[in-house]
Amino acid sequence: MPHAEIRYSDDLTLDAPAVLAEIEEVILRHDPEAGACKGRAYPAAFSHHTHLLLALTLLKKPHRDAAFTASLMADLEAAVKAHIPQSCFFSFRLDYSDGHYVTNRHEVA
């Protein structure tokens, strides 16, 4: 279950739900077994320079090698930037979690 966080200056015009949905679609095109991408967006009321930071975390898997990572990052960068209608600083970090990470679903009856 991937996690995506978008942190951006609030002077940036951004349809955050659309960007998060696009991020999930891109991940699933690269890795159909990745599952739902839990996404969050945080506009910053106070910032210095117009900017956006995308932080993505995936679990380590044997097929998520350097080639997979480079291809996924290139496609995600292009997809996210297609949603940004103005100039800004852009940063993107992709991290892989190790085996000491729990991800599941909490169900309440």
N, C-alpha and C positions, 0 to 999 in steps of 0.2 A: 504494500500500500504506500505509494509515494506521498510525500508532503511537499506542497509548494507554498511559499510565502512571498508576497509582493509588498515591498515597503517603498513608498513613493511620496514625493512632496505634493501637498494638496493643491498646488497651482498647476498640476499636470492633469489634463483632461483625460480620464481613463474610465472605461467601462470594465471595472474589475471583475464582475461575474463572467463577462464574456471572455476576458483574458484567462481566467482560471479554467473555464470550460475548454478553451483552445489548448491550454497546457496539457490537460488530461487527454484530449484527443491525439495530440502529437506523441505523448508517451505511449499510448495504446497502439499507435501505428508502428512504433519501434519495438514494442514489447506487449503483445496482446494479453499476456498473462499478468501484467503489472497490477491490475485491479484499479479501483477508484483512486483518484488523486485527491487527498484532503487538502483543500486550498483555503488560504486566508489572505486578506489584503488589508494593509494598514496605511492609510494616508497620514502623513505627518503634518500636523498643524503648523509646526515651526521647523523650518529647514533652511539650509544655505545652498543655493543653486537648485535648479530644477533637475530632479533625478529620479531614477527607478532602480531598485535592487530586487532581483529575482533570486531567491534561495530555494533550491530543490534538493530534497533528500530521498534517496532510493536505498533499498537493501542491497548488499553485495550479492551477486549471483555470478556463476561462472561465465554466462554469456554476455555479461555487462563488462566487456573488456575495453581497451583503449579505443578501438575502432567504433564500437557501439557508443561510447561516451562522446567522442568527437562528432559523430553523426547526429546524435540526439541533441547535443548542445547547439550545433549549427541550426538545426530545424527549429528548436525552441526559441533561439534568439531571433530568427527571422519571423516566426509566428507572433511573438510578443511585440516586436517592433512594428509589425503591421497594424497593431491596435493603438499605437502612440501617435497622435496627430500633430505633435509639436517637437521641436528640438529639445533634447535633454541629455544629461549624463546617464549612461546605462551600465549596470553591472549585473553579472550573473554568476552564481556560485552553485556548483553541483557537488554534493557530498554523498558518499556511500556509508551507510550505517553498518556496524559490525554485527556479530551474532548476539550481542548483549542488548537487544532491542526487542520489545514486545509490541506487536501490532495485531489487533483483533477487533472484534466488535462486542460492545457491551449491550446486551438486550434486557429490557425490563418487560415483564409480563403484565 
